[in-house]
Amino acid sequence: MTRISRLFLVAFFLGVLFPSAALACACGCGVFDVGTGAMMPTAEGGQVWFEYDFMNQVNNWSGASPSAKANNDDKVLRSNFFQLGGQYMFNREWGVMGEVPVTDRFFKTTDDGTGDTVKFQHSALGDIHLQGIYSGFSEDMSTGVTFGFKLPTGDFSFSGFDRDTSIGSGSTDLLLGFYHMGGLVDRFDWFTNAQLDQPFLTQDSYRPGTEIDAAIGSYYYGLNLGESAGKLAPLL
């Protein structure tokens, strides 16, 4: 492998920046599928990473405005996302990428029959992503596109969870993405990354909505922890 990415704990900031993309979590929240420049290919060879994301959904929204708690029977949706990913560039133009997520989710809601508050906890495999990469637009590989599918591998039948709160969506989705990265000043880089998630095969009369997620940021890559420990890259 040419390089190994270490632990990425950036999704909390993305969830703050893009709260409207996190209102429904059936597929595991696609806002966490857009990454940092440290995860984008810059050379031939392989890269692996482990990612952890946390989301605590306790506030209700209607459109772009807050909504009263009484308007929603669902009270808490708290998720821990664990994701193992890897990519391999066969040359400076073409590569492949895969991501395998596992989600641990706590759900607190109101029972339709009794009106009592009920709680559920569930951990399961999420929806696997398989994508191709093309980065041949420039010699430095700074611009690229991704394309592939989200597979219906996540559990969407766990008792107590609704389809819109399940770990898996039950759908097969088309994924189309774009990224670009560049230098700012010494040891500072910037990046942008966006992805379209379009369901096209669904199950049991449930169709997730079309989702577009995007991120833009800067990171400092000069904190070298040693030859065997890798680098630490603080991100904004």
C-alpha positions in Angstrom: 0.0 0.0 0.0 1.2 3.5 -0.8 -0.4 5.0 2.4 -2.8 4.1 5.2 -5.4 6.6 6.5 -5.9 6.5 10.2 -9.1 7.2 12.2 -11.4 9.9 10.9 -13.7 11.6 13.4 -15.1 14.3 11.1 -18.7 13.3 10.7 -19.9 15.2 13.8 -18.9 18.5 12.1 -20.5 17.5 8.8 -23.7 16.8 10.7 -23.6 20.3 12.2 -22.9 21.9 8.9 -25.6 20.0 7.0 -28.5 19.2 9.4 -31.1 19.1 6.7 -29.5 16.1 5.2 -29.8 14.2 8.5 -33.6 14.3 9.0 -34.1 10.7 7.9 -31.6 7.9 8.7 -33.0 4.8 6.9 -29.8 4.3 4.9 -27.4 5.3 7.7 -27.3 9.0 6.8 -25.6 9.7 3.5 -24.1 12.9 4.9 -21.3 10.7 6.3 -20.5 9.3 2.8 -18.8 12.5 1.7 -15.2 12.4 2.9 -12.1 14.5 3.4 -9.2 15.1 1.0 -7.1 12.6 3.1 -9.4 9.8 1.8 -9.2 10.8 -1.9 -6.6 9.1 -4.2 -3.3 10.8 -5.0 -1.2 7.9 -6.3 -1.4 4.4 -7.6 -1.9 1.7 -5.0 -4.1 1.0 -2.0 -5.6 2.8 1.0 -7.7 1.5 3.9 -9.5 3.4 6.6 -11.7 3.0 9.6 -14.4 5.7 10.3 -16.5 6.4 13.3 -19.5 8.7 13.2 -22.1 9.7 15.9 -25.5 11.3 15.4 -28.0 12.1 18.1 -31.4 13.2 16.6 -33.6 14.7 19.3 -34.9 17.8 17.6 -37.8 18.0 15.2 -37.9 20.0 12.0 -40.5 20.8 9.4 -38.8 22.0 6.3 -36.2 24.5 7.5 -37.9 25.4 10.8 -38.0 23.8 14.2 -41.2 21.8 15.0 -42.9 21.0 18.4 -42.1 17.6 19.9 -45.8 16.8 20.0 -45.8 16.7 16.2 -43.6 13.6 16.1 -44.1 10.3 17.9 -40.4 9.5 17.5 -38.5 11.1 20.3 -34.8 10.0 20.0 -32.8 8.3 17.3 -29.2 7.9 18.5 -26.7 6.2 16.1 -23.1 5.0 16.2 -21.7 4.3 12.8 -18.6 2.1 12.3 -17.3 1.8 8.8 -14.4 -0.1 7.2 -13.4 1.2 3.8 -10.7 0.6 1.2 -9.8 1.7 -2.3 -7.2 0.6 -4.9 -6.0 2.7 -7.8 -4.8 0.4 -10.7 -3.2 3.4 -12.3 -3.4 7.2 -12.1 -6.8 7.2 -13.8 -8.9 4.2 -12.7 -9.6 2.6 -9.3 -12.2 0.9 -7.1 -13.6 1.6 -3.7 -15.7 -0.3 -1.2 -17.2 0.6 2.2 -18.8 -1.9 4.8 -20.7 -0.2 7.6 -22.1 -1.5 10.9 -24.6 0.6 12.9 -25.6 0.5 16.5 -28.9 2.4 17.0 -31.1 3.4 19.9 -34.7 4.3 19.1 -37.2 5.9 21.5 -40.8 6.4 20.2 -44.5 6.3 21.2 -46.4 3.1 20.8 -49.3 3.6 18.4 -51.6 1.3 20.4 -51.0 2.1 24.0 -49.5 5.6 23.8 -46.6 4.4 26.1 -43.0 5.4 25.4 -41.0 2.4 24.2 -37.3 2.0 23.6 -35.4 -0.3 21.2 -31.7 -1.0 20.6 -30.3 -2.7 17.5 -26.9 -3.4 16.0 -26.6 -4.7 12.4 -24.7 -4.6 9.1 -25.6 -1.5 7.1 -25.8 -0.9 3.3 -22.5 -1.8 1.5 -21.2 0.7 -1.0 -19.2 -0.4 -4.1 -17.9 2.3 -6.5 -15.5 3.0 -9.3 -13.1 6.0 -9.4 -11.9 8.1 -12.3 -9.2 10.6 -11.6 -7.7 11.2 -15.0 -8.8 14.8 -15.5 -5.4 16.2 -14.5 -1.8 14.9 -13.9 -2.0 15.5 -10.1 -5.2 13.5 -9.7 -6.8 16.5 -7.9 -10.2 16.1 -9.6 -12.2 13.0 -9.8 -15.6 11.3 -10.1 -17.0 8.3 -8.3 -19.8 6.0 -9.5 -21.4 2.8 -8.3 -24.1 1.3 -6.1 -25.4 1.1 -2.6 -26.6 -2.5 -2.0 -29.6 -3.5 0.2 -27.5 -5.4 2.7 -28.7 -3.5 5.8 -31.4 -4.8 8.1 -34.8 -3.1 7.6 -37.1 -5.6 9.3 -36.1 -5.3 13.0 -39.2 -5.3 15.2 -39.9 -1.9 16.7 -38.1 0.1 14.0 -40.0 1.9 11.2 -38.8 1.8 7.7 -37.6 5.4 7.9 -35.6 4.6 11.1 -34.2 1.2 10.2 -30.5 0.6 9.8 -30.9 -0.5 6.1 -33.1 1.2 3.5 -34.0 -2.0 1.6 -33.2 -0.2 -1.6 -30.5 -0.5 -4.3 -29.2 3.1 -5.0 -27.2 4.7 -7.8 -24.3 6.7 -6.4 -22.6 9.5 -8.4 -19.9 11.7 -6.8 -17.4 14.4 -7.5 -14.4 15.7 -5.6 -11.6 18.2 -6.0 -8.7 19.1 -3.8 -5.9 21.7 -3.9 -3.3 23.5 -1.8 -3.8 26.7 0.2 -0.6 27.6 2.0 2.3 25.6 3.5 1.0 22.3 4.9 -2.7 23.3 4.4 -4.9 21.7 1.7 -8.6 22.3 0.9 -11.2 19.9 -0.6 -14.7 19.6 -1.7 -16.8 16.5 -2.2 -20.4 15.9 -3.2 -22.5 12.8 -3.9 -25.9 12.0 -5.3 -27.8 9.0 -3.9 -30.7 7.9 -6.1 -32.8 4.8 -5.2 -34.0 2.8 -8.2 -34.9 -0.6 -6.8 -37.1 -0.8 -3.7 -38.8 -3.4 -1.5 -42.2 -3.6 0.3 -43.6 -0.4 -1.1 -41.1 1.8 0.7 -39.0 4.3 -1.4 -36.3 6.4 0.3 -36.0 10.0 -1.0 -33.3 11.2 -3.4 -30.3 12.6 -1.4 -27.5 15.0 -2.2 -24.7 15.5 0.3 -21.8 17.9 0.1 -18.8 19.0 2.2 -16.1 21.6 1.8 -13.2 22.1 4.2 -9.5 22.5 4.9 -7.0 20.3 6.7 -3.4 20.6 8.1 -1.3 17.5 7.2 2.0 18.4 8.8 1.6 16.6 12.2 3.8 13.6 11.7 3.5 11.1 14.6 6.4 9.0 13.6 7.3 6.6 10.8 5.2 3.7 12.1 2.3 5.8 13.6 1.4 7.8 10.5 0.1 11.4 10.4 -2.6 13.3 12.2 -4.6 15.7 10.0 -6.8 18.2 11.9 -9.9 19.1 9.8 -12.2 22.2 9.6 
